[in-house]
Amino acid sequence: MGDSMYPAIRNGDFVEIAPCQVSDLRRGDIVLASIGRGLTLHRVVRIAPDGIVMRGDNALTTDPPFGPSDLLGRAICEEITQDSRPFDALVKIIRNAARFRRRLQYRFRH
């Protein structure tokens, strides 16, 4: 639990996870993985030979790469209150907003 995926996923939201294979993943997908710090739900930023790299939308750094055996599934929808919204419609907006935020932070720090 936390705010690492804010604003796409807020602390306390329920997220439905569907099993998937690494070959089904695309950059921008939100996945659940079992990594060193425990279960983590973050966005895929790169799929490389050394593993899958993900980062929270509200984070400045990426998580360490993890292997296919640590992948538990992909987020397919989030329960907000009484209705659910598909992630696909929001991925592009959130990705651009997160990228813009990181660029602003970088510029103000350097």
BAFI-3210 file (N, C-alpha, C; in Angstrom, 3 decimals, decimal comma, padded with zeros to 6 digits):
// residues 110
n [1|2|3|4|5|6|7|8|9|10|11|12|13|14|15|16|17|18|19|20|21|22|23|24|25|26|27|28|29|30|31|32|33|34|35|36|37|38|39|40|41|42|43|44|45|46|47|48|49|50|51|52|53|54|55|56|57|58|59|60|61|62|63|64|65|66|67|68|69|70|71|72|73|74|75|76|77|78|79|80|81|82|83|84|85|86|87|88|89|90|91|92|93|94|95|96|97|98|99|100|101|102|103|104|105|106|107|108|109|110]
n.u [000,833|000,411|001,489|002,769|001,800|000,129|-001,390|-002,967|-003,612|-004,886|-004,110|-005,701|-007,465|-009,010|-007,606|-007,970|-006,357|-005,057|-003,797|-000,831|001,521|005,015|005,425|003,026|003,099|003,368|005,098|004,138|002,056|000,448|001,688|001,712|004,150|006,380|008,848|012,053|011,276|008,772|005,301|004,586|003,008|003,423|004,211|005,241|008,309|010,332|011,198|013,602|016,507|017,712|015,638|012,382|011,642|010,253|008,372|006,948|004,277|004,517|007,108|010,647|012,736|013,562|012,464|014,450|015,383|013,283|012,626|010,754|009,520|008,787|006,673|003,344|000,934|-001,177|-002,634|-006,072|-008,381|-009,592|-011,189|-013,048|-015,229|-018,242|-018,139|-016,112|-013,156|-011,550|-008,030|-006,739|-007,695|-006,629|-003,894|-002,168|-002,522|-001,734|000,886|002,111|001,723|003,200|005,753|006,143|006,097|008,436|010,372|010,109|010,860|013,505|014,642|014,363|016,029|018,551]
n.v [-001,168|002,241|005,341|005,138|004,701|006,766|009,169|007,144|004,834|004,856|004,874|002,307|001,654|-001,001|-003,454|-005,394|-008,309|-010,132|-013,259|-013,513|-013,867|-013,136|-012,571|-011,407|-008,887|-005,321|-002,216|000,140|-001,296|-002,181|-004,070|-006,830|-007,939|-010,121|-008,926|-008,046|-006,356|-007,219|-007,783|-005,915|-003,380|-001,947|000,116|-001,169|-000,335|-001,184|-004,061|-006,260|-008,307|-008,926|-008,879|-007,745|-004,358|-002,057|000,826|002,997|005,291|007,603|007,726|008,363|006,726|003,558|000,180|-002,673|-005,009|-007,846|-011,375|-013,606|-015,552|-014,184|-012,622|-011,968|-011,147|-009,042|-005,822|-005,321|-003,867|-001,276|-000,877|001,792|003,186|002,427|001,651|000,420|001,222|000,777|000,288|000,743|003,030|005,070|004,860|006,207|008,973|009,073|008,102|010,127|012,311|011,510|011,365|014,061|015,190|014,034|015,181|017,899|017,819|016,998|019,158|021,247|020,407|020,448]
n.w [000,000|-000,661|-002,173|-004,601|-007,161|-007,678|-009,788|-010,894|-009,441|-006,298|-002,789|-001,123|-003,166|-005,046|-007,091|-009,954|-010,911|-013,600|-014,656|-016,652|-019,357|-019,893|-022,554|-023,256|-022,232|-022,458|-022,823|-020,438|-019,350|-016,277|-013,717|-011,375|-009,221|-007,480|-005,760|-004,284|-002,086|-001,572|-002,544|-005,406|-007,248|-010,147|-013,047|-016,205|-017,592|-019,178|-021,044|-020,924|-021,803|-019,366|-017,597|-016,406|-016,099|-013,901|-012,759|-010,362|-010,994|-009,553|-008,785|-008,791|-009,481|-011,011|-010,358|-009,348|-011,957|-012,638|-012,898|-015,146|-013,536|-011,281|-011,965|-011,365|-012,481|-014,600|-014,266|-014,776|-014,279|-012,076|-009,017|-008,131|-006,753|-006,918|-009,466|-012,183|-014,021|-017,123|-017,510|-019,914|-021,274|-019,810|-019,770|-021,659|-021,055|-018,346|-018,509|-020,026|-018,320|-016,077|-017,214|-017,898|-015,338|-014,197|-015,873|-015,243|-012,515|-012,785|-014,173|-012,297|-010,322|-011,341]
ca.u [000,000|001,179|001,125|003,734|001,105|-000,779|-002,837|-003,693|-004,119|-004,764|-004,041|-007,016|-008,203|-008,920|-007,151|-008,142|-005,147|-005,255|-002,536|-000,338|002,880|005,891|005,220|001,806|003,313|003,795|005,510|002,966|001,167|000,634|001,832|001,977|005,308|006,963|010,252|012,754|010,578|007,450|004,404|004,672|002,174|004,004|004,084|006,384|009,003|011,232|011,321|014,957|017,008|018,048|014,410|011,354|011,901|009,037|008,509|005,694|004,008|004,868|008,471|011,709|013,670|012,971|012,699|015,419|014,763|012,857|012,454|009,403|008,934|008,300|005,496|002,109|-000,173|-001,329|-003,849|-007,041|-009,267|-009,476|-012,479|-012,940|-016,284|-019,192|-017,913|-014,725|-012,744|-010,425|-006,762|-006,279|-008,051|-005,867|-002,447|-001,458|-002,571|-000,938|002,286|002,583|001,757|004,333|006,970|006,225|006,456|009,852|011,187|010,090|011,683|014,897|015,067|014,455|017,101|019,862]
ca.v [000,000|003,467|006,294|005,067|004,673|007,908|009,235|006,040|003,976|005,542|004,008|001,808|001,170|-002,424|-003,666|-006,765|-008,816|-011,310|-013,918|-013,247|-014,282|-012,018|-012,265|-010,606|-007,555|-004,180|-001,043|000,883|-002,165|-002,191|-005,477|-007,215|-008,829|-010,391|-008,520|-008,048|-005,695|-007,830|-007,611|-004,546|-003,102|-000,787|000,150|-001,681|000,687|-001,827|-005,513|-006,463|-009,666|-009,165|-008,920|-006,718|-003,193|-001,288|002,017|003,603|006,565|008,693|007,443|008,915|005,673|002,283|-000,973|-003,602|-005,958|-009,127|-012,411|-014,066|-016,339|-013,261|-011,940|-012,579|-010,836|-007,684|-005,150|-005,159|-002,765|-000,778|-000,531|003,105|003,204|001,405|001,300|000,155|001,831|000,039|001,009|001,061|004,392|006,033|004,615|007,248|010,229|008,937|007,978|011,459|013,157|011,072|011,766|015,513|015,439|013,686|016,195|019,113|017,598|016,959|020,530|022,087|019,900|020,650]
ca.w [000,000|-000,729|-003,216|-005,698|-008,448|-007,748|-009,586|-011,528|-008,377|-005,014|-001,621|-000,744|-004,334|-005,332|-008,466|-010,420|-011,567|-014,443|-014,988|-018,002|-019,676|-020,237|-023,978|-023,375|-021,656|-023,264|-022,052|-019,979|-018,583|-014,828|-013,355|-009,992|-009,169|-006,174|-005,834|-003,001|-000,983|-001,438|-003,685|-005,915|-008,401|-010,823|-014,502|-016,963|-018,377|-020,138|-021,013|-021,430|-021,593|-017,956|-016,813|-016,576|-015,248|-013,687|-011,912|-009,967|-011,679|-008,652|-008,328|-009,633|-009,883|-011,392|-009,490|-009,950|-012,888|-012,073|-013,910|-015,458|-012,444|-010,250|-012,497|-010,864|-013,365|-015,126|-013,811|-015,860|-013,917|-010,715|-008,443|-007,509|-005,751|-007,309|-010,867|-012,538|-015,280|-017,705|-017,499|-021,261|-021,658|-019,022|-019,842|-022,408|-020,295|-017,130|-018,902|-020,409|-017,118|-015,261|-017,922|-017,745|-013,941|-014,010|-016,567|-014,415|-011,324|-013,192|-014,510|-011,106|-009,450|-011,990]
c.u [000,880|000,708|002,051|003,068|000,088|-000,474|-003,617|-004,352|-003,847|-004,724|-005,460|-007,863|-008,021|-008,583|-007,332|-006,919|-005,503|-003,893|-002,125|001,080|003,705|005,678|003,964|002,009|003,758|004,241|004,257|001,973|001,469|000,620|002,060|003,117|005,743|008,454|010,821|012,005|009,177|006,617|004,397|003,846|002,682|003,847|005,376|006,997|009,936|011,175|012,630|015,394|017,321|016,817|013,460|011,653|010,601|009,306|007,103|005,511|004,461|006,288|009,490|012,657|012,916|013,261|013,766|014,704|014,362|012,580|011,011|008,739|008,371|007,054|004,240|000,903|-000,182|-002,646|-004,797|-008,103|-009,109|-010,861|-012,334|-013,995|-017,258|-019,027|-016,435|-014,411|-011,595|-009,170|-006,355|-006,566|-007,193|-004,356|-001,705|-001,414|-001,655|000,544|002,865|002,678|002,941|005,657|007,193|006,667|007,937|010,760|011,236|010,968|013,152|015,433|015,235|015,554|018,471|020,017]
c.v [001,234|004,324|006,230|005,065|005,804|008,717|008,065|005,144|004,680|004,519|003,600|001,338|-000,334|-002,591|-005,137|-007,164|-010,067|-011,940|-013,591|-013,774|-013,039|-011,618|-011,423|-009,160|-006,546|-003,076|-000,243|000,033|-002,026|-003,644|-005,641|-008,215|-009,006|-010,094|-008,467|-007,427|-006,242|-007,640|-006,146|-004,431|-001,812|-000,938|-000,353|-000,530|000,073|-003,340|-005,825|-007,905|-009,969|-009,142|-007,789|-005,595|-002,415|-000,118|002,495|004,930|007,763|008,514|008,015|007,847|004,392|001,232|-001,846|-004,563|-007,248|-010,096|-012,833|-014,846|-015,455|-012,491|-012,675|-012,266|-009,375|-007,112|-004,972|-004,124|-002,442|-000,430|000,782|003,251|002,099|001,002|001,064|000,829|001,006|000,908|001,472|002,500|005,427|005,951|005,762|008,559|010,153|008,848|009,342|012,391|012,788|011,493|013,277|015,879|015,159|014,707|017,493|018,958|017,600|018,375|021,409|021,623|020,176|022,062]
c.w [000,000|-001,881|-004,425|-007,071|-008,580|-009,005|-010,175|-010,489|-007,061|-003,887|-001,221|-001,914|-004,470|-006,808|-008,812|-011,242|-012,359|-014,726|-016,419|-018,138|-020,007|-021,689|-024,217|-022,939|-022,696|-022,329|-021,695|-019,219|-017,093|-014,394|-011,858|-010,009|-007,720|-006,281|-004,424|-001,844|-000,766|-002,684|-004,104|-007,191|-009,033|-012,328|-015,162|-017,755|-019,412|-019,940|-021,707|-021,191|-020,125|-017,054|-017,149|-015,598|-015,128|-012,754|-011,559|-010,680|-010,853|-008,100|-009,309|-010,155|-010,227|-010,326|-010,140|-010,909|-012,167|-013,215|-014,101|-014,321|-011,329|-010,697|-012,037|-011,751|-013,770|-014,611|-014,986|-015,542|-012,442|-010,221|-007,683|-006,422|-006,115|-008,768|-011,102|-013,855|-015,846|-017,723|-018,891|-021,664|-020,951|-019,217|-020,523|-021,630|-019,086|-017,457|-019,271|-019,216|-016,238|-015,897|-017,764|-016,328|-013,687|-014,682|-015,772|-013,180|-011,663|-013,466|-013,276|-010,146|-010,028|-012,477]
res [m|g|d|s|m|y|p|a|i|r|n|g|d|f|v|e|i|a|p|c|q|v|s|d|l|r|r|g|d|i|v|l|a|s|i|g|r|g|l|t|l|h|r|v|v|r|i|a|p|d|g|i|v|m|r|g|d|n|a|l|t|t|d|p|p|f|g|p|s|d|l|l|g|r|a|i|c|e|e|i|t|q|d|s|r|p|f|d|a|l|v|k|i|i|r|n|a|a|r|f|r|r|r|l|q|y|r|f|r|h]
***
